[in-house]
Structures are given as C-alpha cells and as structure tokens.
Amino acid sequence: MTRDGNSKTVRTKAGTTSRFDWLRFSAITLALIVAGNTADAQTDPITFFGVEVPGDNFVWCIDRGGSMSGEGLYDDLRAELTDTLLQLDGSNEFGLVMINGSALVTFPLQPALPSTVTSAIMAIDSIPPAILTDTVPTVNTAAWLIESSGLPASIVLVGDGELTTFPYAPPYAVIDQILSVIPAGIPIHTYCLTLDPFACDFYEALSLATGGIALTPPPIQNTILRGDSNGDGVVNIADPIYSLAYKFIPGSPAPPCADAADADDNGALEVTDAVVVFSALFTDGFLPPPGTTCGPDTTIDLLDCAFQNCP
C-alpha cells in the first residue's frame, strides 16, 4: 500500500483544530448530507481495505499503540476507516473503541448520520499514540456497547497484531479471557495491518473462536526490478533522483511501483532507498533480492506495484 510522500499532515495541539481540518470536515459533512438525501438505505456491502465486512452494524476497535505509528500504519488505517465510515448511512449503526494506553476512547453505537460520522472522523484524526495498549478491555468494552444497544452487531478489531495484556498472558489464555466475558453470538472480525507475517496469528485465532472472519487479504507477491523507481525497466542514476524528487519536491509523481522503489526492502519509501541505489551503482553496495534482475519480492510488506517494466 503506497502512501503519498507529498501529502502534508497538519498537526495541531490537543484541543485545537486547524483551518485545514475545518475545511476537510465541512467537505465530509456536505458529502454525507448529499449521500443521505440520495439514498434510502444501504444496499452496497461495506468494504474495509477492499474486503467486504459482513453485517450492518459495527463497533471498530482501533489500536493506537506506538507500534502503529511505524511505517505509516496508523495513517493507512485512519484513511481507510474514514473511507469506510463514509460508506455508511442512517440504516447502519456504528461505534468506536480506541485503545490509547490505559484509557479507552469510546463512541456508543449510534446511527451513521452526517454529524456522528464527522465527530468520529475527528476523533480518529486527533487521538495521540500511546506507548502501551491492552487488547482485552478494549474488546470487552466493544462487546458491552453492543450488548447495551440491543442490536445485532459485529466487532472489527484493527491493529498490527501485537498482543498486549497486563499482566502478560499467552494468546490462548487471552482468547479464553475474552470468550468468558463477551456474550455468545458477537463475532469478532479482525484486520491485521502489519509488516510481520507472524503477527496475525492471534487475530486469526480470535476470529475463528468467535465466529468472525480474518479480513486481511493474503499478501500479494509483486514481480519487481529492485531500485527501479521511475519504472523504465533499468536501474541507473535517474532512479535515486526520481525517489528524492518524490520525497522532497511537491508535485513530483509517485513511483509507479512502490515495491520496486523500496530499494532497501524495509517496507517504506525513505531517503535510504536512494542511498542504497547510489551505493549499488558507484561503490560495492548491493540491492536486496531480486537484485538487478526482475523477480518476486519475497518480503511481505504493505507496498503495492501499479506498474513494473519487467519483461
């Protein structure tokens, strides 16, 4: 999944809102009002990261731990959840439980009206990261919101798959804790947003135990030419220049294949990618697999590849 390196993030102090934020939320509210006036009921399936989420009513459990800040994971989550909430209408009810250290920021189940969706999006945008989070009370709180509402609803747990409990407990014990508290019939769907292929085991097991679905699609193995940032089918000095322009010159085009532009194979587009290519071209440096020929990228990450000029 690529992220626009030219996008500008407006950071504001707690309790303040920038002019950019007000314009953005006004546009979102207007779009919701128009959508609400032109659609009688929700007929299209709700999708989250391109995967259909079964059901009509949802409580999202959002991991805001510090580990989610790495590689832009929370930025991806925030953008995708915003898009998903905008798919809802008044026939859907939704709630939020956001993990922020020992505190839980909650929105009870309520109709997806323009005002409630806009408020939720503002909260998602503004909540700061926490060093530590706890999975069990978060899921239990979501189940309590559903039980209190009396509505049939699903929990959607989203995070990087990292299991955090206090005191520490192994995954099977954590699942037993959750099952002992939440009422039967509330499925927990999970979406594991991570670069670690082994981190999703707990999420998948939790979904299976509660009758939910692990929504994470299987990773796509792209065929790439490592270091070919501009997509012309060769690796030369033009590629690191292209990468640096994308990072630092507003309006510069994104690499057509982000996975190929990730020259150091760390799952992110950074200045170090240009350094690795310069090193491979002019010193004794090397490019990670598949190296200087087209081949599969065997490293699991969130970078996509819209186009790669490979024979």
C-alpha positions in Angstrom: 0.0 0.0 0.0 1.6 3.2 -1.1 1.4 6.5 0.7 1.7 9.8 -1.0 5.1 11.2 0.1 3.9 14.7 -1.0 0.8 14.9 1.2 1.1 17.4 4.0 -0.1 16.4 7.5 -1.4 19.3 9.6 -0.5 18.6 13.3 -2.4 20.7 15.9 -2.1 20.9 19.6 -4.6 19.0 21.7 -7.9 20.7 21.8 -7.3 22.9 18.7 -8.3 22.5 15.1 -6.6 24.0 12.1 -8.3 25.8 9.3 -7.4 22.8 7.1 -9.3 20.5 9.5 -12.4 22.6 9.4 -12.4 22.7 5.6 -11.9 19.0 5.4 -14.6 18.1 7.9 -17.0 20.6 6.3 -16.5 18.8 3.0 -17.0 15.4 4.6 -20.2 16.6 6.2 -21.5 18.0 3.0 -20.8 14.8 1.2 -22.6 12.8 3.9 -25.7 15.1 3.7 -25.8 14.7 -0.1 -25.4 10.9 0.2 -28.1 10.8 2.8 -30.5 12.7 0.6 -30.0 10.5 -2.4 -30.0 7.0 -0.8 -32.9 5.5 1.0 -31.0 2.6 2.5 -27.6 1.0 2.5 -27.6 -1.5 -0.4 -23.9 -1.9 -1.2 -21.7 -4.1 1.0 -19.4 -2.3 3.4 -15.8 -2.7 2.5 -12.7 -2.2 4.6 -9.3 -2.3 2.9 -11.1 -3.7 -0.1 -12.6 -6.6 1.9 -16.3 -6.9 2.5 -17.3 -6.7 6.1 -20.4 -8.8 6.8 -23.3 -7.2 8.7 -24.9 -3.8 9.0 -23.9 -2.6 12.5 -20.3 -2.5 13.7 -18.0 -1.5 16.6 -14.5 -0.8 15.4 -11.7 -1.5 18.0 -8.7 0.7 16.9 -5.2 0.1 18.1 -3.5 3.4 18.7 -0.3 1.9 20.2 3.0 3.4 19.5 3.9 0.4 17.2 1.1 1.5 14.9 3.0 4.8 14.1 5.8 3.0 12.4 5.8 2.6 8.6 2.7 4.9 8.5 0.4 2.1 9.6 -2.0 4.3 11.6 -2.1 6.8 8.7 -3.2 4.0 6.4 -5.7 2.8 9.0 -7.1 6.3 9.6 -7.6 7.0 5.8 -9.2 3.6 5.2 -11.5 3.8 8.2 -12.6 7.3 7.2 -13.5 5.9 3.8 -15.4 3.0 5.3 -17.4 5.3 7.7 -18.4 7.4 4.7 -19.9 4.3 3.1 -22.4 4.0 6.0 -25.8 5.7 6.1 -28.6 6.1 8.6 -29.6 2.4 8.2 -26.3 1.4 9.8 -25.2 1.9 13.4 -21.6 2.1 14.4 -19.4 2.6 17.4 -15.7 3.1 18.2 -13.4 1.9 20.9 -9.9 3.3 20.5 -7.0 1.9 22.6 -4.9 4.7 24.0 -2.8 3.4 26.9 -4.9 2.7 29.9 -7.7 4.9 28.6 -10.4 3.8 26.2 -12.0 6.4 23.9 -15.4 5.2 23.1 -18.3 6.1 20.9 -21.5 4.1 21.6 -23.5 2.6 18.8 -25.4 5.3 17.0 -26.9 5.8 13.6 -24.4 6.8 10.9 -25.7 10.3 10.4 -23.5 13.1 9.0 -22.9 14.6 12.4 -22.0 11.4 14.1 -19.7 10.2 11.3 -17.9 13.6 11.2 -17.4 13.5 15.0 -15.9 10.0 14.8 -13.6 11.0 12.0 -12.4 14.0 14.0 -11.7 11.7 17.0 -9.8 9.2 14.8 -7.7 12.0 13.4 -6.8 13.6 16.8 -6.1 10.7 19.2 -2.4 10.6 20.1 -0.4 7.4 20.1 0.2 5.5 23.4 3.3 3.5 24.4 1.2 0.6 25.8 -2.2 -0.7 25.0 -4.3 -3.6 26.3 -6.3 -5.8 24.0 -8.7 -7.5 26.4 -10.5 -4.5 28.0 -10.8 -2.9 24.5 -12.7 -5.9 23.0 -14.7 -6.3 26.2 -15.8 -2.7 26.0 -16.9 -3.1 22.4 -19.0 -6.2 23.4 -20.5 -4.2 26.2 -21.5 -1.4 23.8 -23.2 -3.9 21.6 -25.0 -5.7 24.4 -26.2 -2.3 25.8 -27.6 -1.3 22.4 -29.7 -4.5 22.0 -28.7 -4.5 18.3 -27.1 -7.4 16.3 -23.6 -6.1 15.6 -20.1 -7.2 14.9 -16.8 -6.2 16.4 -14.0 -5.2 14.0 -10.6 -5.3 15.7 -7.9 -3.5 13.7 -4.2 -3.2 14.6 -0.8 -4.5 13.9 -1.5 -7.9 15.5 0.7 -7.2 18.5 -0.9 -8.8 21.6 -0.6 -6.6 24.7 -2.1 -7.6 28.0 -1.3 -6.6 31.6 -0.1 -8.8 33.2 1.2 -10.7 30.2 -0.7 -13.8 29.1 -0.2 -16.2 26.2 -2.6 -15.9 23.2 -4.7 -18.9 24.1 -5.3 -17.5 27.6 -6.2 -14.1 26.3 -8.8 -15.7 23.9 -10.2 -17.6 26.9 -10.5 -14.3 28.8 -12.4 -12.7 26.0 -14.7 -15.6 25.5 -15.5 -15.7 29.2 -16.8 -12.1 29.1 -18.4 -11.3 25.8 -21.9 -12.7 25.1 -22.2 -15.5 22.6 -23.2 -14.5 19.1 -21.0 -11.4 18.8 -18.4 -12.2 16.1 -15.1 -10.5 16.2 -13.7 -9.8 12.7 -10.1 -8.9 12.6 -7.9 -6.9 10.2 -4.2 -7.3 10.9 -2.3 -4.3 9.5 1.3 -5.3 9.8 4.6 -5.9 8.1 5.2 -9.0 10.2 3.7 -12.2 8.7 3.7 -14.0 12.0 1.9 -11.2 14.0 -1.5 -12.1 12.6 -1.8 -15.5 14.3 -3.6 -14.1 17.4 -6.1 -12.1 15.4 -6.9 -15.1 13.2 -7.4 -17.4 16.2 -9.6 -14.8 17.9 -11.8 -14.5 14.8 -12.1 -18.3 14.5 -13.0 -18.7 18.2 -15.8 -16.1 18.0 -17.3 -17.0 14.6 -15.8 -14.0 13.0 -13.7 -13.5 9.8 -10.0 -12.6 9.5 -10.4 -9.9 6.9 -6.8 -9.5 6.0 -6.3 -10.4 2.3 -3.4 -12.6 1.5 -0.2 -10.7 0.7 0.5 -10.1 -3.0 3.9 -11.1 -4.2 4.9 -8.5 -6.7 7.3 -9.1 -9.5 9.8 -6.2 -9.4 13.1 -4.8 -10.5 14.6 -3.6 -7.2 15.6 0.1 -7.3 13.7 0.9 -10.5 11.9 4.0 -9.1 10.9 5.6 -12.4 9.6 2.3 -13.9 11.7 2.5 -17.1 13.0 -1.1 -16.8 16.6 -0.3 -15.8 18.3 0.8 -12.7 20.5 3.9 -13.2 21.2 7.3 -11.6 17.8 8.5 -12.7 16.1 6.3 -10.2 17.5 7.7 -6.9 17.0 11.2 -8.3 13.4 10.2 -9.0 12.9 8.9 -5.5 14.4 12.0 -3.9 12.2 14.3 -6.0 9.1 12.3 -4.9 10.1 12.8 -1.2 11.1 16.4 -1.3 9.6 18.3 -4.3 5.9 18.9 -4.1 4.0 17.7 -7.1 6.6 15.1 -8.1 5.0 11.9 -9.3 5.0 8.8 -7.1 7.0 5.7 -8.2 4.8 3.6 -10.5 5.9 0.5 -8.5 6.4 1.4 -4.8 7.7 -2.0 -4.1 10.5 -1.6 -6.6 11.3 1.9 -5.4 11.8 0.4 -1.9 15.4 -0.2 -2.7 16.5 -1.2 0.9 13.4 -3.5 1.2 12.3 -2.2 4.6 8.7 -1.7 3.6 8.7 2.1 3.4 9.8 4.7 0.8 12.5 6.7 2.5 15.7 8.6 1.7 17.7 5.4 2.4 16.3 3.9 -0.8 18.2 6.5 -2.9 21.3 5.9 -0.8 21.2 2.1 -1.4 20.8 2.7 -5.2 23.7 5.2 -5.3 25.8 2.6 -3.3 24.9 -0.2 -5.7 25.8 2.0 -8.7 29.0 3.6 -7.6 30.5 1.5 -4.7 30.5 -2.1 -3.7 26.9 -1.9 -2.4 24.2 -4.3 -3.5 20.4 -4.4 -3.9 18.3 -6.8 -1.9 16.5 -9.7 -3.8 15.6 -10.0 -6.5 18.7 -7.8 -7.1 19.5 -6.4 -10.6 17.0 -8.7 -12.4 13.2 -8.9 -12.4 11.8 -11.3 -9.9 9.4 -11.8 -7.0 9.7 -9.7 -3.9 9.6 -12.3 -1.2 9.4 -9.8 1.7 5.9 -9.3 3.0 5.0 -5.6 3.3 2.3 -3.1 2.5 3.7 -1.6 -0.7 1.9 -2.2 -3.9 3.0 -2.2 -7.5 0.7 -0.5 -10.0 3.2 -0.9 -12.9 6.6 -2.5 -13.3 8.5 -2.6 -16.6 9.7 -6.2 -16.4 10.0 -8.4 -19.5 
